[in-house]
Amino acid sequence: MWVYDNNESIIDFKSSNRIKKREWITDYFLQTCAYALAHNLQHKTNIRQGVILICTSKFEFQEFIIKDNEFLWYQKKFEDRVRKYQDLVRLEDE
């Protein structure tokens, strides 16, 4: 957990060969929400901001932030994905 822009945050540093569009990095947002859920559970925090920092091989820098309602939306999407996986595993075990 770090403080970024005065908010407790999960920050994920990424490298890339090219600039990314926001709509291409949905899984990065889901991943930061997963980390936040785990941190909140383990350490009794209330992290509600995820930050993705990307640097390309040409030293181009990008910053993507999700917070508040958008962060909660991605967190719910992550939880939905976990439930879907658990349902698939359960079906395979039957």
N, CA, C and O atoms as a CHARMM CRD file, in Angstrom:
* protein
*
  376
    1    1 MET  N      0.83800  -1.17300   0.00000 PROA 1      0.00000
    2    1 MET  CA     0.00000   0.00000   0.00000 PROA 1      0.00000
    3    1 MET  C      0.88100   1.23300   0.00000 PROA 1      0.00000
    4    1 MET  O      1.85600   1.31600   0.74700 PROA 1      0.00000
    5    2 TRP  N      0.53700   2.17000  -0.82700 PROA 2      0.00000
    6    2 TRP  CA     1.25900   3.43000  -0.95400 PROA 2      0.00000
    7    2 TRP  C      0.26200   4.57600  -0.93400 PROA 2      0.00000
    8    2 TRP  O     -0.93700   4.36500  -1.11600 PROA 2      0.00000
    9    3 VAL  N      0.74000   5.75400  -0.72000 PROA 3      0.00000
   10    3 VAL  CA    -0.10900   6.94500  -0.84900 PROA 3      0.00000
   11    3 VAL  C      0.25300   7.60400  -2.17500 PROA 3      0.00000
   12    3 VAL  O      1.41600   7.91400  -2.43300 PROA 3      0.00000
   13    4 TYR  N     -0.75700   7.81200  -3.00600 PROA 4      0.00000
   14    4 TYR  CA    -0.58300   8.41700  -4.32100 PROA 4      0.00000
   15    4 TYR  C     -1.65200   9.47300  -4.48100 PROA 4      0.00000
   16    4 TYR  O     -2.83900   9.17200  -4.35000 PROA 4      0.00000
   17    5 ASP  N     -1.26800  10.67900  -4.75600 PROA 5      0.00000
   18    5 ASP  CA    -2.23200  11.78400  -4.86600 PROA 5      0.00000
   19    5 ASP  C     -3.07100  11.91400  -3.59000 PROA 5      0.00000
   20    5 ASP  O     -4.27600  12.15800  -3.64700 PROA 5      0.00000
   21    6 ASN  N     -2.41600  11.75000  -2.45000 PROA 6      0.00000
   22    6 ASN  CA    -3.05900  11.86900  -1.13200 PROA 6      0.00000
   23    6 ASN  C     -4.08600  10.78200  -0.83200 PROA 6      0.00000
   24    6 ASN  O     -4.91100  10.95000   0.06700 PROA 6      0.00000
   25    7 ASN  N     -4.05200   9.66900  -1.56800 PROA 7      0.00000
   26    7 ASN  CA    -4.98400   8.56800  -1.32200 PROA 7      0.00000
   27    7 ASN  C     -4.21200   7.26600  -1.14300 PROA 7      0.00000
   28    7 ASN  O     -3.27900   6.97700  -1.89200 PROA 7      0.00000
   29    8 GLU  N     -4.61700   6.47800  -0.13200 PROA 8      0.00000
   30    8 GLU  CA    -4.04800   5.13700  -0.01600 PROA 8      0.00000
   31    8 GLU  C     -4.35400   4.39900  -1.30900 PROA 8      0.00000
   32    8 GLU  O     -5.48700   4.41600  -1.79000 PROA 8      0.00000
   33    9 SER  N     -3.34000   3.75100  -1.86800 PROA 9      0.00000
   34    9 SER  CA    -3.49500   3.17200  -3.20400 PROA 9      0.00000
   35    9 SER  C     -2.73000   1.86600  -3.34000 PROA 9      0.00000
   36    9 SER  O     -1.75200   1.61100  -2.63700 PROA 9      0.00000
   37   10 ILE  N     -3.20200   1.05900  -4.25500 PROA 10     0.00000
   38   10 ILE  CA    -2.41200  -0.04400  -4.77600 PROA 10     0.00000
   39   10 ILE  C     -1.83000   0.47200  -6.08000 PROA 10     0.00000
   40   10 ILE  O     -2.56300   0.91100  -6.96700 PROA 10     0.00000
   41   11 ILE  N     -0.51500   0.41700  -6.19200 PROA 11     0.00000
   42   11 ILE  CA     0.16500   0.90900  -7.39000 PROA 11     0.00000
   43   11 ILE  C      0.82200  -0.27200  -8.08200 PROA 11     0.00000
   44   11 ILE  O      1.51800  -1.06900  -7.45400 PROA 11     0.00000
   45   12 ASP  N      0.59600  -0.37100  -9.36700 PROA 12     0.00000
   46   12 ASP  CA     1.19900  -1.42900 -10.15900 PROA 12     0.00000
   47   12 ASP  C      2.03600  -0.79100 -11.26300 PROA 12     0.00000
   48   12 ASP  O      1.52600  -0.02800 -12.08400 PROA 12     0.00000
   49   13 PHE  N      3.32300  -1.11300 -11.27100 PROA 13     0.00000
   50   13 PHE  CA     4.24200  -0.58100 -12.27000 PROA 13     0.00000
   51   13 PHE  C      4.34200  -1.58800 -13.41100 PROA 13     0.00000
   52   13 PHE  O      4.61800  -2.76600 -13.18600 PROA 13     0.00000
   53   14 LYS  N      4.11600  -1.12200 -14.62600 PROA 14     0.00000
   54   14 LYS  CA     4.13700  -1.99300 -15.79600 PROA 14     0.00000
   55   14 LYS  C      5.10900  -1.44200 -16.82700 PROA 14     0.00000
   56   14 LYS  O      5.36000  -0.23800 -16.88400 PROA 14     0.00000
   57   15 SER  N      5.64700  -2.33200 -17.63200 PROA 15     0.00000
   58   15 SER  CA     6.43300  -1.91400 -18.78800 PROA 15     0.00000
   59   15 SER  C      5.70000  -2.39100 -20.04200 PROA 15     0.00000
   60   15 SER  O      4.92100  -3.34300 -20.00100 PROA 15     0.00000
   61   16 SER  N      5.96500  -1.71700 -21.14000 PROA 16     0.00000
   62   16 SER  CA     5.27500  -2.04300 -22.37900 PROA 16     0.00000
   63   16 SER  C      6.14200  -1.61800 -23.55600 PROA 16     0.00000
   64   16 SER  O      6.98900  -0.73200 -23.44100 PROA 16     0.00000
   65   17 ASN  N      5.91500  -2.25600 -24.66600 PROA 17     0.00000
   66   17 ASN  CA     6.61400  -1.84900 -25.88800 PROA 17     0.00000
   67   17 ASN  C      5.90600  -0.70100 -26.59200 PROA 17     0.00000
   68   17 ASN  O      6.47100  -0.07100 -27.48500 PROA 17     0.00000
   69   18 ARG  N      4.66200  -0.43100 -26.18800 PROA 18     0.00000
   70   18 ARG  CA     3.90500   0.63600 -26.84500 PROA 18     0.00000
   71   18 ARG  C      2.91100   1.26900 -25.87700 PROA 18     0.00000
   72   18 ARG  O      2.60800   0.71200 -24.82100 PROA 18     0.00000
   73   19 ILE  N      2.42000   2.41900 -26.24700 PROA 19     0.00000
   74   19 ILE  CA     1.39900   3.13400 -25.47600 PROA 19     0.00000
   75   19 ILE  C      0.12700   2.27900 -25.41400 PROA 19     0.00000
   76   19 ILE  O     -0.23600   1.62000 -26.38900 PROA 19     0.00000
   77   20 LYS  N     -0.53500   2.29800 -24.27400 PROA 20     0.00000
   78   20 LYS  CA    -1.78000   1.54500 -24.07600 PROA 20     0.00000
   79   20 LYS  C     -2.97600   2.48600 -24.06600 PROA 20     0.00000
   80   20 LYS  O     -2.87300   3.63500 -23.63600 PROA 20     0.00000
   81   21 LYS  N     -4.10300   1.98900 -24.54200 PROA 21     0.00000
   82   21 LYS  CA    -5.37200   2.68900 -24.38000 PROA 21     0.00000
   83   21 LYS  C     -6.01900   2.16600 -23.10400 PROA 21     0.00000
   84   21 LYS  O     -5.83500   1.00800 -22.72800 PROA 21     0.00000
   85   22 ARG  N     -6.77200   3.02900 -22.44900 PROA 22     0.00000
   86   22 ARG  CA    -7.42200   2.65500 -21.18900 PROA 22     0.00000
   87   22 ARG  C     -8.25700   1.38000 -21.33600 PROA 22     0.00000
   88   22 ARG  O     -8.24000   0.52500 -20.45100 PROA 22     0.00000
   89   23 GLU  N     -8.97400   1.25100 -22.43000 PROA 23     0.00000
   90   23 GLU  CA    -9.86500   0.09300 -22.60600 PROA 23     0.00000
   91   23 GLU  C     -9.09600  -1.21800 -22.80200 PROA 23     0.00000
   92   23 GLU  O     -9.69300  -2.29300 -22.74700 PROA 23     0.00000
   93   24 TRP  N     -7.78100  -1.14200 -23.03000 PROA 24     0.00000
   94   24 TRP  CA    -6.97700  -2.34500 -23.19000 PROA 24     0.00000
   95   24 TRP  C     -6.47200  -2.91000 -21.86700 PROA 24     0.00000
   96   24 TRP  O     -5.95200  -4.02600 -21.83600 PROA 24     0.00000
   97   25 ILE  N     -6.61300  -2.16700 -20.78100 PROA 25     0.00000
   98   25 ILE  CA    -5.96600  -2.58900 -19.53600 PROA 25     0.00000
   99   25 ILE  C     -6.96900  -2.95000 -18.42800 PROA 25     0.00000
  100   25 ILE  O     -6.68000  -2.79600 -17.24100 PROA 25     0.00000
  101   26 THR  N     -8.11800  -3.41800 -18.82900 PROA 26     0.00000
  102   26 THR  CA    -9.14500  -3.83100 -17.85900 PROA 26     0.00000
  103   26 THR  C     -8.58800  -4.83600 -16.85400 PROA 26     0.00000
  104   26 THR  O     -8.84700  -4.72800 -15.65500 PROA 26     0.00000
  105   27 ASP  N     -7.82300  -5.81200 -17.34100 PROA 27     0.00000
  106   27 ASP  CA    -7.28200  -6.81500 -16.41900 PROA 27     0.00000
  107   27 ASP  C     -6.31100  -6.20700 -15.40800 PROA 27     0.00000
  108   27 ASP  O     -6.20600  -6.69700 -14.28400 PROA 27     0.00000
  109   28 TYR  N     -5.60800  -5.15500 -15.79200 PROA 28     0.00000
  110   28 TYR  CA    -4.73000  -4.47800 -14.83000 PROA 28     0.00000
  111   28 TYR  C     -5.55800  -3.87400 -13.70000 PROA 28     0.00000
  112   28 TYR  O     -5.17000  -3.94700 -12.53400 PROA 28     0.00000
  113   29 PHE  N     -6.70000  -3.27900 -14.04700 PROA 29     0.00000
  114   29 PHE  CA    -7.57100  -2.70300 -13.02300 PROA 29     0.00000
  115   29 PHE  C     -8.13300  -3.79100 -12.11400 PROA 29     0.00000
  116   29 PHE  O     -8.19300  -3.61900 -10.89700 PROA 29     0.00000
  117   30 LEU  N     -8.54000  -4.90300 -12.70200 PROA 30     0.00000
  118   30 LEU  CA    -9.04900  -6.01500 -11.89900 PROA 30     0.00000
  119   30 LEU  C     -7.96900  -6.51900 -10.94200 PROA 30     0.00000
  120   30 LEU  O     -8.25500  -6.85200  -9.79200 PROA 30     0.00000
  121   31 GLN  N     -6.74100  -6.57100 -11.42000 PROA 31     0.00000
  122   31 GLN  CA    -5.63300  -7.03600 -10.59500 PROA 31     0.00000
  123   31 GLN  C     -5.38300  -6.09800  -9.40700 PROA 31     0.00000
  124   31 GLN  O     -5.17100  -6.56500  -8.28700 PROA 31     0.00000
  125   32 THR  N     -5.40500  -4.79400  -9.63900 PROA 32     0.00000
  126   32 THR  CA    -5.18600  -3.87300  -8.51600 PROA 32     0.00000
  127   32 THR  C     -6.31700  -3.99200  -7.49600 PROA 32     0.00000
  128   32 THR  O     -6.08400  -3.88200  -6.29200 PROA 32     0.00000
  129   33 CYS  N     -7.52800  -4.21400  -7.97200 PROA 33     0.00000
  130   33 CYS  CA    -8.65400  -4.39400  -7.05000 PROA 33     0.00000
  131   33 CYS  C     -8.49300  -5.67700  -6.23400 PROA 33     0.00000
  132   33 CYS  O     -8.83100  -5.71100  -5.05100 PROA 33     0.00000
  133   34 ALA  N     -7.98200  -6.71900  -6.86200 PROA 34     0.00000
  134   34 ALA  CA    -7.73100  -7.96700  -6.13100 PROA 34     0.00000
  135   34 ALA  C     -6.69200  -7.73500  -5.03800 PROA 34     0.00000
  136   34 ALA  O     -6.86500  -8.18700  -3.90700 PROA 34     0.00000
  137   35 TYR  N     -5.61800  -7.03400  -5.37400 PROA 35     0.00000
  138   35 TYR  CA    -4.59800  -6.71600  -4.37400 PROA 35     0.00000
  139   35 TYR  C     -5.18800  -5.89100  -3.23500 PROA 35     0.00000
  140   35 TYR  O     -4.87300  -6.11700  -2.06600 PROA 35     0.00000
  141   36 ALA  N     -6.04700  -4.93200  -3.58400 PROA 36     0.00000
  142   36 ALA  CA    -6.66300  -4.08300  -2.55800 PROA 36     0.00000
  143   36 ALA  C     -7.57000  -4.90800  -1.64300 PROA 36     0.00000
  144   36 ALA  O     -7.54400  -4.74000  -0.42400 PROA 36     0.00000
  145   37 LEU  N     -8.36800  -5.79600  -2.23100 PROA 37     0.00000
  146   37 LEU  CA    -9.23100  -6.65400  -1.41300 PROA 37     0.00000
  147   37 LEU  C     -8.39600  -7.45300  -0.41700 PROA 37     0.00000
  148   37 LEU  O     -8.74200  -7.53700   0.76200 PROA 37     0.00000
  149   38 ALA  N     -7.30900  -8.03300  -0.88500 PROA 38     0.00000
  150   38 ALA  CA    -6.44600  -8.82800  -0.00400 PROA 38     0.00000
  151   38 ALA  C     -5.81700  -7.96200   1.08100 PROA 38     0.00000
  152   38 ALA  O     -5.79000  -8.34400   2.25100 PROA 38     0.00000
  153   39 HSD  N     -5.31300  -6.79700   0.69000 PROA 39     0.00000
  154   39 HSD  CA    -4.67900  -5.90700   1.66500 PROA 39     0.00000
  155   39 HSD  C     -5.70400  -5.43100   2.69400 PROA 39     0.00000
  156   39 HSD  O     -5.42800  -5.42100   3.89400 PROA 39     0.00000
  157   40 ASN  N     -6.87700  -5.04000   2.22500 PROA 40     0.00000
  158   40 ASN  CA    -7.92300  -4.57500   3.14000 PROA 40     0.00000
  159   40 ASN  C     -8.30400  -5.65700   4.14400 PROA 40     0.00000
  160   40 ASN  O     -8.51600  -5.37400   5.32300 PROA 40     0.00000
  161   41 LEU  N     -8.38900  -6.88700   3.67300 PROA 41     0.00000
  162   41 LEU  CA    -8.75100  -8.00200   4.55100 PROA 41     0.00000
  163   41 LEU  C     -7.63900  -8.29600   5.56500 PROA 41     0.00000
  164   41 LEU  O     -7.90700  -8.47100   6.75300 PROA 41     0.00000
  165   42 GLN  N     -6.40900  -8.34900   5.09600 PROA 42     0.00000
  166   42 GLN  CA    -5.28000  -8.69800   5.96200 PROA 42     0.00000
  167   42 GLN  C     -4.92300  -7.60100   6.95700 PROA 42     0.00000
  168   42 GLN  O     -4.56400  -7.88400   8.10000 PROA 42     0.00000
  169   43 HSD  N     -5.02000  -6.35500   6.52200 PROA 43     0.00000
  170   43 HSD  CA    -4.49600  -5.25200   7.33000 PROA 43     0.00000
  171   43 HSD  C     -5.56400  -4.27200   7.81200 PROA 43     0.00000
  172   43 HSD  O     -5.24600  -3.22100   8.36700 PROA 43     0.00000
  173   44 LYS  N     -6.82700  -4.62200   7.59600 PROA 44     0.00000
  174   44 LYS  CA    -7.94900  -3.78100   8.06800 PROA 44     0.00000
  175   44 LYS  C     -7.85800  -2.35700   7.50300 PROA 44     0.00000
  176   44 LYS  O     -8.13200  -1.38500   8.20700 PROA 44     0.00000
  177   45 THR  N     -7.46800  -2.24400   6.22400 PROA 45     0.00000
  178   45 THR  CA    -7.41600  -0.94200   5.56400 PROA 45     0.00000
  179   45 THR  C     -8.67900  -0.75800   4.72800 PROA 45     0.00000
  180   45 THR  O     -9.53800  -1.63800   4.68400 PROA 45     0.00000
  181   46 ASN  N     -8.78200   0.36900   4.08000 PROA 46     0.00000
  182   46 ASN  CA    -9.92200   0.64000   3.20500 PROA 46     0.00000
  183   46 ASN  C     -9.42000   1.30200   1.91300 PROA 46     0.00000
  184   46 ASN  O     -9.82600   2.41100   1.56700 PROA 46     0.00000
  185   47 ILE  N     -8.54500   0.60500   1.22600 PROA 47     0.00000
  186   47 ILE  CA    -7.98200   1.13500  -0.01200 PROA 47     0.00000
  187   47 ILE  C     -9.06700   1.14500  -1.07900 PROA 47     0.00000
  188   47 ILE  O     -9.73900   0.14100  -1.31800 PROA 47     0.00000
  189   48 ARG  N     -9.22400   2.31700  -1.72300 PROA 48     0.00000
  190   48 ARG  CA   -10.23500   2.45600  -2.77500 PROA 48     0.00000
  191   48 ARG  C     -9.66500   3.20000  -3.98100 PROA 48     0.00000
  192   48 ARG  O    -10.37400   3.92700  -4.67700 PROA 48     0.00000
  193   49 GLN  N     -8.37100   3.00000  -4.21000 PROA 49     0.00000
  194   49 GLN  CA    -7.76300   3.59900  -5.39700 PROA 49     0.00000
  195   49 GLN  C     -6.70500   2.65500  -5.94400 PROA 49     0.00000
  196   49 GLN  O     -5.88500   2.11400  -5.20200 PROA 49     0.00000
  197   50 GLY  N     -6.73900   2.47000  -7.25900 PROA 50     0.00000
  198   50 GLY  CA    -5.72300   1.69800  -7.94900 PROA 50     0.00000
  199   50 GLY  C     -5.02000   2.59100  -8.95600 PROA 50     0.00000
  200   50 GLY  O     -5.65300   3.39300  -9.64200 PROA 50     0.00000
  201   51 VAL  N     -3.70900   2.44300  -9.03600 PROA 51     0.00000
  202   51 VAL  CA    -2.90500   3.26100  -9.94700 PROA 51     0.00000
  203   51 VAL  C     -2.06200   2.32400 -10.80300 PROA 51     0.00000
  204   51 VAL  O     -1.34300   1.46800 -10.28600 PROA 51     0.00000
  205   52 ILE  N     -2.15800   2.49500 -12.10000 PROA 52     0.00000
  206   52 ILE  CA    -1.33000   1.75700 -13.04100 PROA 52     0.00000
  207   52 ILE  C     -0.35900   2.75800 -13.65900 PROA 52     0.00000
  208   52 ILE  O     -0.78000   3.74200 -14.26600 PROA 52     0.00000
  209   53 LEU  N      0.92700   2.50900 -13.50500 PROA 53     0.00000
  210   53 LEU  CA     1.95800   3.36300 -14.08900 PROA 53     0.00000
  211   53 LEU  C      2.70900   2.53900 -15.13100 PROA 53     0.00000
  212   53 LEU  O      3.29000   1.50100 -14.81400 PROA 53     0.00000
  213   54 ILE  N      2.69000   3.00700 -16.36200 PROA 54     0.00000
  214   54 ILE  CA     3.30000   2.27500 -17.46800 PROA 54     0.00000
  215   54 ILE  C      4.40800   3.11600 -18.08600 PROA 54     0.00000
  216   54 ILE  O      4.24900   4.31400 -18.32000 PROA 54     0.00000
  217   55 CYS  N      5.52500   2.46200 -18.34100 PROA 55     0.00000
  218   55 CYS  CA     6.62400   3.10400 -19.06700 PROA 55     0.00000
  219   55 CYS  C      6.95500   2.22600 -20.26900 PROA 55     0.00000
  220   55 CYS  O      7.16500   1.02100 -20.13100 PROA 55     0.00000
  221   56 THR  N      6.99900   2.83700 -21.44100 PROA 56     0.00000
  222   56 THR  CA     7.30500   2.07900 -22.65100 PROA 56     0.00000
  223   56 THR  C      8.81300   1.97600 -22.84600 PROA 56     0.00000
  224   56 THR  O      9.59100   2.64700 -22.16700 PROA 56     0.00000
  225   57 SER  N      9.20100   1.14200 -23.76800 PROA 57     0.00000
  226   57 SER  CA    10.61700   0.97900 -24.08400 PROA 57     0.00000
  227   57 SER  C     11.22000   2.25100 -24.68600 PROA 57     0.00000
  228   57 SER  O     12.44000   2.40100 -24.74900 PROA 57     0.00000
  229   58 LYS  N     10.34300   3.16900 -25.12800 PROA 58     0.00000
  230   58 LYS  CA    10.80900   4.47500 -25.64100 PROA 58     0.00000
  231   58 LYS  C     10.69500   5.56100 -24.56500 PROA 58     0.00000
  232   58 LYS  O     10.74900   6.75300 -24.86900 PROA 58     0.00000
  233   59 PHE  N     10.53900   5.14200 -23.31600 PROA 59     0.00000
  234   59 PHE  CA    10.45500   6.03600 -22.16000 PROA 59     0.00000
  235   59 PHE  C      9.24100   6.96300 -22.19600 PROA 59     0.00000
  236   59 PHE  O      9.30100   8.09700 -21.72000 PROA 59     0.00000
  237   60 GLU  N      8.14500   6.47200 -22.76100 PROA 60     0.00000
  238   60 GLU  CA     6.86800   7.19500 -22.70400 PROA 60     0.00000
  239   60 GLU  C      6.16700   6.73900 -21.43400 PROA 60     0.00000
  240   60 GLU  O      6.12800   5.54600 -21.13600 PROA 60     0.00000
  241   61 PHE  N      5.61900   7.67700 -20.69200 PROA 61     0.00000
  242   61 PHE  CA     5.02100   7.38700 -19.39100 PROA 61     0.00000
  243   61 PHE  C      3.50500   7.56400 -19.44800 PROA 61     0.00000
  244   61 PHE  O      3.00100   8.52000 -20.03800 PROA 61     0.00000
  245   62 GLN  N      2.79300   6.63300 -18.83100 PROA 62     0.00000
  246   62 GLN  CA     1.33600   6.73800 -18.72700 PROA 62     0.00000
  247   62 GLN  C      0.90000   6.48400 -17.29400 PROA 62     0.00000
  248   62 GLN  O      1.51400   5.70600 -16.56400 PROA 62     0.00000
  249   63 GLU  N     -0.16900   7.15700 -16.91200 PROA 63     0.00000
  250   63 GLU  CA    -0.75000   7.01100 -15.58100 PROA 63     0.00000
  251   63 GLU  C     -2.24700   6.76900 -15.74800 PROA 63     0.00000
  252   63 GLU  O     -2.94200   7.54000 -16.40800 PROA 63     0.00000
  253   64 PHE  N     -2.73000   5.69000 -15.14300 PROA 64     0.00000
  254   64 PHE  CA    -4.16000   5.38500 -15.13200 PROA 64     0.00000
  255   64 PHE  C     -4.58900   5.22400 -13.68400 PROA 64     0.00000
  256   64 PHE  O     -3.95500   4.48800 -12.92800 PROA 64     0.00000
  257   65 ILE  N     -5.66200   5.90600 -13.29100 PROA 65     0.00000
  258   65 ILE  CA    -6.14600   5.84700 -11.91200 PROA 65     0.00000
  259   65 ILE  C     -7.61300   5.44200 -11.91700 PROA 65     0.00000
  260   65 ILE  O     -8.41900   5.97500 -12.67900 PROA 65     0.00000
  261   66 ILE  N     -7.94100   4.49200 -11.05400 PROA 66     0.00000
  262   66 ILE  CA    -9.34700   4.19000 -10.78300 PROA 66     0.00000
  263   66 ILE  C     -9.56100   4.42200  -9.29600 PROA 66     0.00000
  264   66 ILE  O     -8.72800   4.04500  -8.47200 PROA 66     0.00000
  265   67 LYS  N    -10.67900   5.04300  -8.96200 PROA 67     0.00000
  266   67 LYS  CA   -10.95600   5.30500  -7.54800 PROA 67     0.00000
  267   67 LYS  C    -12.45100   5.42100  -7.32800 PROA 67     0.00000
  268   67 LYS  O    -13.24200   5.50200  -8.26700 PROA 67     0.00000
  269   68 ASP  N    -12.80600   5.42700  -6.06000 PROA 68     0.00000
  270   68 ASP  CA   -14.18500   5.61600  -5.61500 PROA 68     0.00000
  271   68 ASP  C    -15.12900   4.65200  -6.33300 PROA 68     0.00000
  272   68 ASP  O    -14.89100   3.44400  -6.31200 PROA 68     0.00000
  273   69 ASN  N    -16.18500   5.14800  -6.96400 PROA 69     0.00000
  274   69 ASN  CA   -17.19500   4.26700  -7.56700 PROA 69     0.00000
  275   69 ASN  C    -16.63800   3.40700  -8.69700 PROA 69     0.00000
  276   69 ASN  O    -17.02800   2.24900  -8.84600 PROA 69     0.00000
  277   70 GLU  N    -15.73300   3.96300  -9.48700 PROA 70     0.00000
  278   70 GLU  CA   -15.13600   3.16700 -10.55500 PROA 70     0.00000
  279   70 GLU  C    -14.30900   2.02700  -9.96500 PROA 70     0.00000
  280   70 GLU  O    -14.33800   0.90500 -10.47000 PROA 70     0.00000
  281   71 PHE  N    -13.58200   2.31700  -8.90700 PROA 71     0.00000
  282   71 PHE  CA   -12.79300   1.29100  -8.23000 PROA 71     0.00000
  283   71 PHE  C    -13.71200   0.19100  -7.69200 PROA 71     0.00000
  284   71 PHE  O    -13.43200  -0.99500  -7.86400 PROA 71     0.00000
  285   72 LEU  N    -14.80500   0.59000  -7.04100 PROA 72     0.00000
  286   72 LEU  CA   -15.75200  -0.40000  -6.50800 PROA 72     0.00000
  287   72 LEU  C    -16.38100  -1.23700  -7.61900 PROA 72     0.00000
  288   72 LEU  O    -16.64300  -2.42500  -7.43100 PROA 72     0.00000
  289   73 TRP  N    -16.62300  -0.62300  -8.77300 PROA 73     0.00000
  290   73 TRP  CA   -17.18300  -1.34800  -9.92200 PROA 73     0.00000
  291   73 TRP  C    -16.21100  -2.43400 -10.37600 PROA 73     0.00000
  292   73 TRP  O    -16.61700  -3.57500 -10.59900 PROA 73     0.00000
  293   74 TYR  N    -14.92800  -2.08800 -10.51600 PROA 74     0.00000
  294   74 TYR  CA   -13.92800  -3.08800 -10.91900 PROA 74     0.00000
  295   74 TYR  C    -13.74900  -4.15400  -9.84500 PROA 74     0.00000
  296   74 TYR  O    -13.52700  -5.32300 -10.16000 PROA 74     0.00000
  297   75 GLN  N    -13.84400  -3.75900  -8.59000 PROA 75     0.00000
  298   75 GLN  CA   -13.73700  -4.72500  -7.50200 PROA 75     0.00000
  299   75 GLN  C    -14.86400  -5.75200  -7.59500 PROA 75     0.00000
  300   75 GLN  O    -14.64000  -6.94900  -7.41400 PROA 75     0.00000
  301   76 LYS  N    -16.06700  -5.27700  -7.87700 PROA 76     0.00000
  302   76 LYS  CA   -17.20400  -6.18300  -8.03500 PROA 76     0.00000
  303   76 LYS  C    -16.98900  -7.10000  -9.23300 PROA 76     0.00000
  304   76 LYS  O    -17.29400  -8.29000  -9.16100 PROA 76     0.00000
  305   77 LYS  N    -16.46900  -6.56300 -10.32800 PROA 77     0.00000
  306   77 LYS  CA   -16.18900  -7.37800 -11.51500 PROA 77     0.00000
  307   77 LYS  C    -15.16400  -8.46800 -11.19200 PROA 77     0.00000
  308   77 LYS  O    -15.28400  -9.59500 -11.67300 PROA 77     0.00000
  309   78 PHE  N    -14.16700  -8.13800 -10.38600 PROA 78     0.00000
  310   78 PHE  CA   -13.19000  -9.14600  -9.98600 PROA 78     0.00000
  311   78 PHE  C    -13.87000 -10.23400  -9.15300 PROA 78     0.00000
  312   78 PHE  O    -13.64800 -11.42200  -9.38700 PROA 78     0.00000
  313   79 GLU  N    -14.68900  -9.83700  -8.19200 PROA 79     0.00000
  314   79 GLU  CA   -15.39500 -10.81300  -7.35800 PROA 79     0.00000
  315   79 GLU  C    -16.30700 -11.69400  -8.21100 PROA 79     0.00000
  316   79 GLU  O    -16.40800 -12.89600  -7.96900 PROA 79     0.00000
  317   80 ASP  N    -16.97100 -11.10400  -9.20900 PROA 80     0.00000
  318   80 ASP  CA   -17.81700 -11.88200 -10.12700 PROA 80     0.00000
  319   80 ASP  C    -16.98500 -12.91700 -10.88300 PROA 80     0.00000
  320   80 ASP  O    -17.41600 -14.05500 -11.06700 PROA 80     0.00000
  321   81 ARG  N    -15.80000 -12.51600 -11.31500 PROA 81     0.00000
  322   81 ARG  CA   -14.92200 -13.42300 -12.05200 PROA 81     0.00000
  323   81 ARG  C    -14.48900 -14.58600 -11.16300 PROA 81     0.00000
  324   81 ARG  O    -14.42800 -15.72700 -11.62000 PROA 81     0.00000
  325   82 VAL  N    -14.19000 -14.30300  -9.90400 PROA 82     0.00000
  326   82 VAL  CA   -13.79900 -15.36600  -8.96800 PROA 82     0.00000
  327   82 VAL  C    -14.96600 -16.32900  -8.76000 PROA 82     0.00000
  328   82 VAL  O    -14.77500 -17.54500  -8.76500 PROA 82     0.00000
  329   83 ARG  N    -16.16500 -15.79600  -8.57800 PROA 83     0.00000
  330   83 ARG  CA   -17.34800 -16.65900  -8.40000 PROA 83     0.00000
  331   83 ARG  C    -17.58000 -17.53500  -9.62800 PROA 83     0.00000
  332   83 ARG  O    -17.90000 -18.71600  -9.50100 PROA 83     0.00000
  333   84 LYS  N    -17.42000 -16.96300 -10.80000 PROA 84     0.00000
  334   84 LYS  CA   -17.59900 -17.72300 -12.03700 PROA 84     0.00000
  335   84 LYS  C    -16.57900 -18.86400 -12.10700 PROA 84     0.00000
  336   84 LYS  O    -16.92500 -19.98200 -12.48900 PROA 84     0.00000
  337   85 TYR  N    -15.34300 -18.59000 -11.74300 PROA 85     0.00000
  338   85 TYR  CA   -14.30400 -19.62200 -11.71800 PROA 85     0.00000
  339   85 TYR  C    -14.67000 -20.71600 -10.71000 PROA 85     0.00000
  340   85 TYR  O    -14.55800 -21.90300 -11.01300 PROA 85     0.00000
  341   86 GLN  N    -15.10900 -20.31500  -9.51000 PROA 86     0.00000
  342   86 GLN  CA   -15.48000 -21.30000  -8.49100 PROA 86     0.00000
  343   86 GLN  C    -16.63300 -22.17500  -8.96700 PROA 86     0.00000
  344   86 GLN  O    -16.64700 -23.37800  -8.70600 PROA 86     0.00000
  345   87 ASP  N    -17.59300 -21.58600  -9.65900 PROA 87     0.00000
  346   87 ASP  CA   -18.71400 -22.35800 -10.21500 PROA 87     0.00000
  347   87 ASP  C    -18.22200 -23.37300 -11.24300 PROA 87     0.00000
  348   87 ASP  O    -18.69300 -24.51000 -11.26300 PROA 87     0.00000
  349   88 LEU  N    -17.27800 -22.97200 -12.09600 PROA 88     0.00000
  350   88 LEU  CA   -16.73400 -23.89400 -13.09400 PROA 88     0.00000
  351   88 LEU  C    -16.00400 -25.05100 -12.43400 PROA 88     0.00000
  352   88 LEU  O    -16.15200 -26.19800 -12.85300 PROA 88     0.00000
  353   89 VAL  N    -15.21900 -24.76200 -11.40800 PROA 89     0.00000
  354   89 VAL  CA   -14.48100 -25.80500 -10.69500 PROA 89     0.00000
  355   89 VAL  C    -15.46500 -26.74800 -10.01900 PROA 89     0.00000
  356   89 VAL  O    -15.27400 -27.96400 -10.04000 PROA 89     0.00000
  357   90 ARG  N    -16.50400 -26.20400  -9.42500 PROA 90     0.00000
  358   90 ARG  CA   -17.51700 -27.01300  -8.74800 PROA 90     0.00000
  359   90 ARG  C    -18.18400 -27.96100  -9.74700 PROA 90     0.00000
  360   90 ARG  O    -18.40300 -29.13300  -9.44100 PROA 90     0.00000
  361   91 LEU  N    -18.50800 -27.45100 -10.94700 PROA 91     0.00000
  362   91 LEU  CA   -19.14400 -28.28500 -11.96200 PROA 91     0.00000
  363   91 LEU  C    -18.22000 -29.42300 -12.40700 PROA 91     0.00000
  364   91 LEU  O    -18.67100 -30.54400 -12.64500 PROA 91     0.00000
  365   92 GLU  N    -16.93600 -29.12400 -12.51600 PROA 92     0.00000
  366   92 GLU  CA   -15.97900 -30.15600 -12.92100 PROA 92     0.00000
  367   92 GLU  C    -15.84700 -31.26000 -11.87100 PROA 92     0.00000
  368   92 GLU  O    -15.59000 -32.41700 -12.20100 PROA 92     0.00000
  369   93 ASP  N    -16.02600 -30.88700 -10.61000 PROA 93     0.00000
  370   93 ASP  CA   -15.88800 -31.85000  -9.50500 PROA 93     0.00000
  371   93 ASP  C    -17.10900 -32.75200  -9.36900 PROA 93     0.00000
  372   93 ASP  O    -17.04000 -33.79100  -8.71300 PROA 93     0.00000
  373   94 GLU  N    -18.21300 -32.37000  -9.97700 PROA 94     0.00000
  374   94 GLU  CA   -19.45500 -33.16800  -9.82100 PROA 94     0.00000
  375   94 GLU  C    -19.47600 -34.38000 -10.72000 PROA 94     0.00000
  376   94 GLU  O    -20.44200 -35.14200 -10.70500 PROA 94     0.00000
